[in-house]
Amino acid sequence: MKAKNNQIKYNQLGAYLAGLIEGDGNIYTPRLNVKGYPQIEIAFDIKDVQLAKTQKIISVIGGGKIFLRANGKSCRITFKKSDLLLKVVQFINGYMRTPKIEALHRLITRLNSKHNTNIPLLGIDTTPLNYSSWLSGILDADGTFDLIWKLNKQDLPIGIIYYLRLSQKQNYTRKIDTSVNVSNYSFMLEIAAFLKTSVASRERNRNYLIERIYEVRTQNLESKLVLFDYLSKFPLFGYKYFDQFYLNKIQNLFLNKEHKTLEGKAKLIQYTNLKIVEVNNQPSWDHLNNFYKN
């Protein structure tokens, strides 16, 4: 399927990176009278450092620097050199779906002026989500998988609850320009509609502040089936891949009512444990062999 903006071929690498950056990235363009260099950075949980180091993002782009944060819980890749910055911009231009496109357009305008380039300011990508890896990118950045279950008096599993949760601030804003204040509801609604679920308005504590967010959850079976079908085509690549992999197996146990048997119970316990063990104990990252090519 052809992408918006008359792109000849839909670039799944560009779509995935756009989702990753829109979820947990920063596009920085300093004001003309302020010291500093334009840059794009992507933040990762420390468990995702493998994704940054295994020649999958850095090697595809051709460079970038990894910085570990002082708290030891996260890291980031920064693209600051002009050639790398131009390459990242060209990858994601035309694949953005959130109000953060405003930051990309400011960066492109600066790069065009500085390097005498003519990169177009492409608009929001309207390609249907089921044709794009963008959603897997933003889920790798900000998605969370939850699993809860317990045993009944017969020592069999009951109350199996599992879902994907994606949350975003309600508004995209700029601290130095208060006129930029755009709701994130539209793209969250697009995600919810695709996943056959709804958008909820919630509050969360963030650095001792109350932050209003939009949240999408796959709370019904139909939404879970849509999600896992999508991820079979456009998988996650960070540590959440293991959540996806084992929750899909647990869902199959549930659908076949196999969890009510002793053998199914053993599998449920095994999958639940592996979901934790894989992430925290030097997992095999063979799935990265399927990462998008340049």
NORNOR-V279719 format. One record per backbone hydrogen bond with DSSP energy under -0.5 kcal/mol. NH is the residue of the N-H (numbers start at 1). CO is the residue of the C=O. If there is no record, write none. Layout:
BEGIN
{{NH,CO} {NH,CO}}
END
This chain:
BEGIN
{{3,7} {6,3} {7,4} {12,10} {15,11} {16,12} {17,13} {18,14} {19,15} {20,16} {21,17} {22,18} {23,19} {24,20} {25,21} {26,41} {28,26} {28,39} {29,27} {34,31} {39,28} {40,79} {41,26} {42,77} {43,24} {44,75} {46,73} {48,45} {49,46} {51,48} {52,48} {53,49} {54,50} {57,51} {58,52} {61,57} {62,58} {63,58} {65,78} {67,76} {69,74} {72,69} {75,44} {76,67} {77,42} {78,65} {79,40} {80,78} {85,81} {86,82} {87,83} {88,84} {89,85} {90,86} {91,87} {92,88} {93,89} {95,92} {101,98} {102,99} {103,100} {104,100} {105,101} {106,102} {107,103} {108,104} {109,105} {110,106} {111,107} {112,108} {113,109} {114,110} {115,111} {116,112} {117,112} {122,120} {125,96} {131,128} {132,129} {137,133} {138,134} {139,135} {140,136} {141,137} {142,138} {143,139} {144,165} {146,163} {148,161} {150,158} {152,156} {155,152} {157,259} {158,150} {161,148} {161,159} {163,146} {165,144} {166,216} {167,142} {168,214} {170,212} {172,182} {173,171} {174,177} {174,180} {177,174} {180,177} {181,179} {182,172} {184,170} {188,184} {189,185} {190,186} {191,187} {192,188} {193,189} {194,190} {195,191} {196,193} {197,192} {200,215} {202,200} {202,213} {204,211} {206,209} {209,206} {211,204} {211,209} {213,202} {214,168} {215,200} {216,166} {217,198} {218,164} {219,217} {224,220} {225,221} {226,222} {227,223} {228,224} {229,225} {230,226} {231,227} {232,228} {233,229} {233,230} {234,230} {241,238} {242,239} {243,239} {244,240} {245,241} {246,242} {247,243} {248,244} {249,245} {250,246} {251,247} {252,248} {253,249} {254,250} {255,251} {256,252} {257,254} {258,253} {259,253} {260,257} {261,258} {264,258} {265,261} {266,262} {267,263} {268,264} {269,265} {270,266} {271,267} {272,268} {273,269} {274,270} {275,271} {276,272} {276,273} {277,273} {278,274} {279,275} {280,276} {281,277} {283,278} {288,285} {289,286} {290,287} {291,288}}
END
